[in-house]
C-alpha cells in the first residue's frame, strides 16, 4: 500500500517537473500574460463570456429560432436579476413579479401603439417620410423603456407598502395577491374606460405596437433579429453592472443586513421603510424594462401571458441559480429559459420518434420541467453558484439562523 | 390636536376596521335588499322583492363553498405550521383527489340510476379511496422532495414543491385532457333538501357541510387530545426541543403530510360532486384560494384556516351573484391585502416561530 502511494507521489512530482520545464520554455511575455490571467481569472472569464455573447448571433441566421430563444432567455435573465434584488438581496419573498412584467409590457402598449385612437401624441418618435403620423400615443422606444422603469418602480413601492409590517411568508402572499389583482385588471381591462378608451386589450391584447427605431440601425423587424439581440444584450449589461455595484454598495449591505436580522439591522440605524421600498422599486424597475422590451419584441400585449406561472418561473431561475448570487442567477436563468424554450420543445421532441416510440414528448413538457426542478434542488439545494456569503455561513457557521435549520 | 385626532382614528380603525371590512359586503346587500329590493318573479309577472331570502341563499352557498376551501386550507396550514413550507403541490394533490374519486366511482359502477343505499355506500368507499390516494401521494412527495432538503436553505423546498405541482398537473392533463370535463351528477347536487322560509339548501350544500364538519372536528380532537397530536404541536413549536424530548420529528412530519393529503382527497371528491366539472388546472386555482384562506385566518392555525375558507367562500358567492364574476379573484385578493394591513398575523394568527 505504502509503495503504491510512493509511486503515485513520484508520478505526481514527475508531472510537476515536466510542467515546470514547459513553463520555463514559454517566452516571458506569455508567462506574464498567463500569470495575470490566473490572478484575474474572474475578470478574464467575464470578458470571455461577454465576447462570446457578442459574437454568438453572427453564427446563426438572422431569423433563426435559436436567436429568438436567446433573446427571450436574455430578457428572462433581466427579470431574474430584478427579482434577485428583492428575494436574494433583501430576502423578501415576492410571488407577484408578474405585476411588473405586465406593467412594463403595458407601458409599451400604452405609450407606443395605436391603442388609444382618440389621441395623437408623438414624443421623439420616428415616422417614415411621406407617411401621415399614426393616431395613438407614440414615444421613442428608449423613452418607453425609461417610462416603464419609472412606472414599475412606483408600482413596486406601492405594492411594497402594505408588506412593511409583515414578515416572512406573509409577504409572499400579499405580493401574490397584488400579482393576481393586476392579472385580473389586465384581463378585464376592456371594461374600464378612460375617456371612452379601454384600459387594456384584455385577452385580445394590445396590438399595433411600434417597432423600435434607432438612428443608424433603422427600424427593427422580425426578419432581422440581431438588433433585438444586441438591444437586450446592452440592457442586460447595464443591469449586471448596476447589480454588481448595488450589491457592494451601502444600500446593498443594508439589504443583506435586513435579510439576515431585521431587528438588529434596524437597531443599527438602517432605515427600514426606505431600504425595503427601494428593494421593491429597484427590483421592479428591471422587471418593467425587460417586460417593455419583451412586449415590443413579441408585438402583442395580451392578458393571457400574465400568469402566476410566470412569477414561479422567474423565482425558480433565481433559486436554482443561487439566491443572492448574481452570476448564479444569470446561469440559472439562462439554463431554465433554454431548457424550457429550446431543449424540451425543439431538441428532445424528436427523441421518442428516433427511439421508435410512438408518443409526443410535448405532452410531457411540464413534467420534464418539474422533474428537472426537483432533481436539481435535491442534488444542489444551495443553488448552482451559491452566494459566497451564504456559503460561508453554511460551512463556518457564522450565522445563527442558518445553524438552526439542520436541527429540523 | 391634529395628531391626537389621527391617533384616535388609527386606534378606531385598528379595532373596528377588520370587523367592518368583513361585514361590509353582507351588510351592504342586506340594506340594499331591504330598501330597494331585488328583481324577483311571482304570480306570473316580474316583481321587486324586499326580503333577506336572496342574501340568505348567498350565505348558505358561500358557506358550503367555503367548506371545500377550508379542507384544502387546513392542509396548507398544517404543513406550514410544522416545516414553514408553502406546499405548492397541495392544490394539485387535491385535483388528483377529484380525478381519483371520479375514476373510482365510475369503476365500481355508480351511475345516475344507482339506488340511494348503493350510492351512499359507494360514495363512502370512494371517499375513503380518494382520501387514501391523496394521503399516500402527499407522503410520497414529502419523502422524495422535501425530506432530503430538511437542512437546505429555506426556499429550496419551495422549488421542489413547484416541480411536483407541475408533474401532477401533467398527470392530470394526460388523464382527462386539457379542457374541463363533466362528471356524472351522482347526487343531483342542485336538488333541494329542505327550505327555510325560502332559503333553499341544496344536496351539494348538505354534502359539503356533512363531510367537512365531522372531519374538522376529528382533526381538532386529534391534534388537541392525542399523544400524536401533542407531538405535532410540539414539533411545530420547536423541532429541536421536540427531538430532545424524544419525539420522532420525521414521523411527525410524515403524519402531518398524511393528514393534509387525506383532507385534500376528501375535498377533491366533494368538489367533483359539488361542481360536476373537473379539470387538471382546478388544483392550481383552488390551491391559490385555499392558501389565501389559510393566510387570512392566520397561517398555522386550523380554526383560522376554516374561518378564512368560509369568508372567502362567502365573498366569492356574493361577488359572483351580485357583482361581476370576472372580478371575483381581484375582490378576494383585495380583501386579503386589507386584512393583512389591518391584522398582519391574520384573523386568528399568533406569532410564528420566525417572528418570535
Interface residues (C-beta under 8 A of the other chain):
Chain A: X87 X93 X162 X163 X165 X166 X167 X168 X169 X170 X172 X173 X174 X176 X177 X178 X180 X181 X183 X184 X185 X187 X188 X191 X308 X312 X315 X316 X319 X320 X323 X363 X364 X365 X366 X367 X369 X370 X371 X372 X373 X374 X377 X378 X381 X382 X383 X390 X402 X404 X405 X406 X407 X408
Chain B: X80 X83 X84 X86 X88 X144 X145 X148 X149 X150 X151 X152 X153 X154 X155 X156 X157 X158 X159 X160 X162 X163 X164 X165 X166 X167 X169 X170 X171 X173 X174 X239 X240 X243 X249 X284 X288 X291 X292 X295 X299 X324 X326 X327 X329 X330 X333 X334 X336 X337 X340 X341 X344 X345 X346 X352 X354 X355
